[in-house]
């Protein structure tokens, strides 16, 4: 059985990813959707997102590993400067 965790911000941009995961999931797969905007009663979802190193949403984690489609570097000062932010 696969455990699939989907991390979202509860926004319309994330919903298609949630639906796609649900469509593709096998009958015996466990799909958990975490809305980080709302949080969880125990803050488990935000703690998990931090532990996985999630920087962008939506993100999909399969059996404890971030799916290749969801891996990106966090926004950084260097990346923004390189992209031209702050340059007149």
C-alpha positions in Angstrom: 0.0 0.0 0.0 1.3 3.4 -0.9 0.8 6.5 1.3 0.3 9.6 -0.7 0.4 13.0 1.0 -0.8 16.1 -0.9 0.1 19.5 0.6 -2.0 22.4 -0.6 -2.8 26.0 0.3 -6.5 25.4 -0.2 -6.5 27.5 -3.4 -8.0 26.9 -6.8 -4.5 26.3 -8.3 -3.9 23.4 -5.9 -7.3 21.6 -6.5 -6.4 20.1 -9.9 -3.4 18.5 -8.3 -5.5 17.0 -5.5 -8.0 15.7 -8.0 -5.3 14.2 -10.2 -3.8 12.4 -7.3 -7.1 11.0 -6.2 -7.8 9.8 -9.8 -4.5 8.1 -10.2 -4.3 6.6 -6.7 -4.8 2.8 -6.5 -7.7 1.4 -4.6 -5.6 0.4 -1.6 -3.5 3.6 -1.6 -3.9 5.9 1.3 -4.3 9.6 0.2 -4.0 12.3 2.8 -4.6 16.0 1.8 -3.2 18.6 4.1 -4.3 22.3 3.7 -1.4 24.2 5.1 -3.3 27.4 5.1 -5.8 26.1 7.6 -3.3 24.0 9.4 -4.0 20.9 11.6 -5.2 20.6 15.1 -1.8 19.3 16.2 0.2 21.3 13.6 1.3 17.9 12.2 0.8 18.9 8.6 3.1 22.0 8.8 5.7 19.9 10.7 5.6 17.3 8.0 5.9 19.9 5.2 9.0 21.3 7.0 10.5 17.9 7.5 10.1 17.0 3.8 11.6 20.4 2.8 8.5 21.5 0.9 8.9 25.0 -0.4 6.2 25.2 -3.0 2.5 24.2 -3.2 0.9 22.0 -4.3 3.4 19.3 -3.4 3.0 15.5 -3.5 4.9 13.1 -1.2 4.8 9.4 -2.0 5.9 7.0 0.7 7.9 9.7 2.4 9.6 11.1 -0.7 8.7 14.3 -2.6 7.7 13.5 -6.1 10.1 14.7 -8.8 7.5 17.1 -10.2 7.4 18.9 -6.9 11.1 19.4 -6.1 12.3 23.0 -6.4 14.6 25.2 -4.5 13.1 27.7 -2.2 13.0 31.4 -3.1 16.3 32.9 -2.2 17.8 36.3 -2.2 20.5 35.1 -4.7 17.9 33.6 -7.1 15.8 36.8 -7.0 18.8 39.0 -7.7 20.0 36.7 -10.5 16.5 37.0 -12.0 16.8 40.8 -12.0 14.7 41.7 -9.0 15.9 44.9 -7.5 17.7 46.0 -10.6 16.3 49.3 -12.1 
